[in-house]
Amino acid sequence: MSRLVAFAAIQGAYNIVSKAEGKFEEAMEKYGPEQKLQFPNTAYYLPIIYSILGHKVETLADAAPVMEKCRELLPKHLEGRLHTPYLGRLLDAGMAALFAEEIVEAIRYVEDPDFYQPVEDPDVDAGKIWVGAADDVIMRKRGIEFVDGSAPGFAAIVGAAPSPEIAAEIALEYQKKNLYVFMCANQSGTTFTEQLIEAGVQIGWSTRLVPFGPDISAAVFALGFANRAAMSFGGIEPGDYEKILLYNKNRIFAFINALGEVNAEWAANAAGAINWGFPTIADTDIPEVLPYGVCTYEHVVANVPHDQIVAKSIEVRGLKVTVTEVPVPVPYGPAFEGERVRKGDVYLECGGGKTPCVELVTIAEMDEVEDGKVEVIGPDVGDVSEGSTLPLGVYVQVAGRKMQEDYEPILERQIHHLVNYASGIMHIGQRDIAWYRISKSAVEKGFTLEHIGKILHAKLHQDFGAIFDKCQVIIYTEEDKVKELVEKARAIYHQRDERIEGMTDETTEIYYSCTLCQSFAPNHVCVISPERTGLCGAYNWMDCKASYEINPTGPNQPIEKGETLDEKYGCWKGVNEFVEKASRGAVKSYNFYSVVYDPMTTCGCCECVAAVLPMCNGVMTVNREYQGMTPCGMKFTTLAGTIGGGNVTPGFVGHSKYNICQRKFIKGDGGIKRLVWMPKSLKEEIKERFNKRAEEEGIPDLLDRIADEDVGVTEDEILPFLQEKKHPALEMEPILG
């Protein structure tokens, strides 16, 4: 290893720690030791410090021992010409720098609370471009993409490219490969983020181009994100630094791109990232660290041309990226799914309340479908002027010996994200409330409505080719034809809804597993029945059935439920045997219908968490979007972090929003009559379905009797409300027997 690299990194770490000590002393004098210190709306305190040291930093006083640890970790400066191994010293110096920077960034939240805007899409027009630490709502939403493989990894870009055009080209290449780009630090008075804005590129979590901050210290937000994933999804205990770092090396495929002159403080951060197994690839002529060791391959690679830096970075990190070409004239991939097409950028708009718009997928006979046929009946983009609206009907017909009617809605649901993957195209909604916007830039590149059909043909074949053989797409833009399709579609939607709602757990002998999240939560085994959807909200029984047909060796396996061991709580011999095997013996059994007695395991992907409230003799539930305190004494972030590692946790269970209104929701504990508290936003979201279920239970006004945050966020505060409303839970048998 180059002595020069080690010297620079160690010197940089000394600089960072010294500055942090000064900042810490100033803060202590100004705010006092009890000043709260945190990254807002995150459950992991200061995540790098907490995950590596197991030490919670909640106040300035809590940071004092960490500052001492930073000084302790700093190695001696290199002296003389002794040829000793430098790597160990380098890693310690890097870790000291990151601990110190995390405290500096936490103090910034105190000194300037509005500097960072913890939102998915920054307000560029208002100049609020830096997002800082991802709050737990964003982290869990985006973290699942690292679980299911739609995000293979991330590139942490430090500095700035030689020009905005080169920056945009690099970002686009990463987007095409579905990687996230985390951006921080400045170079020559600008940043990679500002260059993208100048080039007209949309930034934010939605486009996978995330502007963490303008300083090198913002690198801690990227590494902290990785460590939070290890704790949240992987169930690794804080302080188990060896498992945390190995988890990141083996499962979070990330690397650093250093663009521009690398100073000593950048070198210290690069040294810190090596602890994670994240290498640095630079565009300047800096000393390289080529021998293998902590990283999969090289640690530092230098002087890489900008038109090769994406490919070289992926190679050095050992990342395998598969990209399927789709026959459209615009960039295509998941990274473009969150792009917005604003009103001033629209060339053509369909639906959105302005015109009829409908999507339908149906099965057809083999001789009725011409594979690859895409036909536009009515005017296309080239036939209308800028700013026009058109009615739109997208009718997809598929045929194949394995195709079934049950698969139609699953294929139909794919239209939303498959169309959104096209850069410059925005799609919202589904069924007969779909909404399309096609941008001027997409039209300039040659995009037409016909390309929607080409996208669907190519991607449905790629993703679902195991269940059908032929696919054709007819796109209607003549209003009478669209209205005819709307009427046909609504009749089919109604039939589908009745078919799914009519299924029960009792009459279904085969359930399905979902072990998708085991890559992050090794002990978690989700079992999905008709009346208990997956806790992430993304999978129901029909989805799993189709998934198994498509991929018989995949995460959704059929389970014969077998002998009923407990009908009340939902426990079956066959399910338990599968769970024990799939969890490698960690979980012997669990119950489907209880939060109190051996509830199902939970992973960090859950939409909601239910918890017992003993004083109120009931159960509360909270969704991840709600950021406030709850009557169980914990926020959603803390709840999910506590139970989300794949454990059976009596008194707590993760579940989906949809599951709340299913008939078997905590049936063993009394069902929805036990619900005594939930956030207002969740009540509003599920209101229609919940009221229908409440009427079935003979309490049509039950939702009005359930407390929310306006009533209170402690059991003491909500109990008088429940008594006044005569909530049924208060008359039920004790929930904790």
Secondary structure, DSSP 4 states (H G I P E B T S, - for coil): --HHHHHHHHHHHHHHHHHHHHHHHHHHHHH-TT-B---TT-SSSSHHHHHHH-----BHHHHHHHHHHHHHHPPPPP-TT-----HHHHHHHHHHHHHHHHHHHHHHHHH-TTSS--SSS-BGGGTB----SPPHHHHHHHHHHHHHSSS-EEEEEEE--SSHHHHHHHHHHHHHTT-EEEEE--BTTB-HHHHHHHTT---BGGGTEEEEESSGGGHHHHHHHHHHHHHHTT-PPTT-HHHHHHHHHHH-EEEEEEES---HHHHHHHHHHHTTT--EEESS----B-S-SSSSS-SEE----TTTHHHHHHHHHT--------S-SS-BSGGGTT----GGGEEEEEETTSS-EEEEEEE--GGG--TT-EEEES--GGGS-TTEE--EEEEEEEE-TT--GGGHHHHHHHHHHHHHTBTTEEEE--GGG-EEEEEHHHHHTT--HHHHHHHHHHHHHHHHTTT-SEEEEEEE-SHHHHHHHHHHHHHHHHHHHHHHHT--STT--EEEEE-GGGGTSTT--EEEBTTB--TTSS--HHHHHHHHHH-TTSS--EEE--SEEETTTTEEHHHHHHHHHHTTTS----BSS-SSSSBPPEETT-SEEEEEEGGGTEEEEEETT--S--TTS--HHHHHHHHTEEE--TTEEEE-TGGGGSTTTTGGGTGGGGEEE--HHHHHHHHHHHHHHHHHTT-TTHHHHSB-TTT-SSHHHHHHHHHHTT-GGGGSPPS--
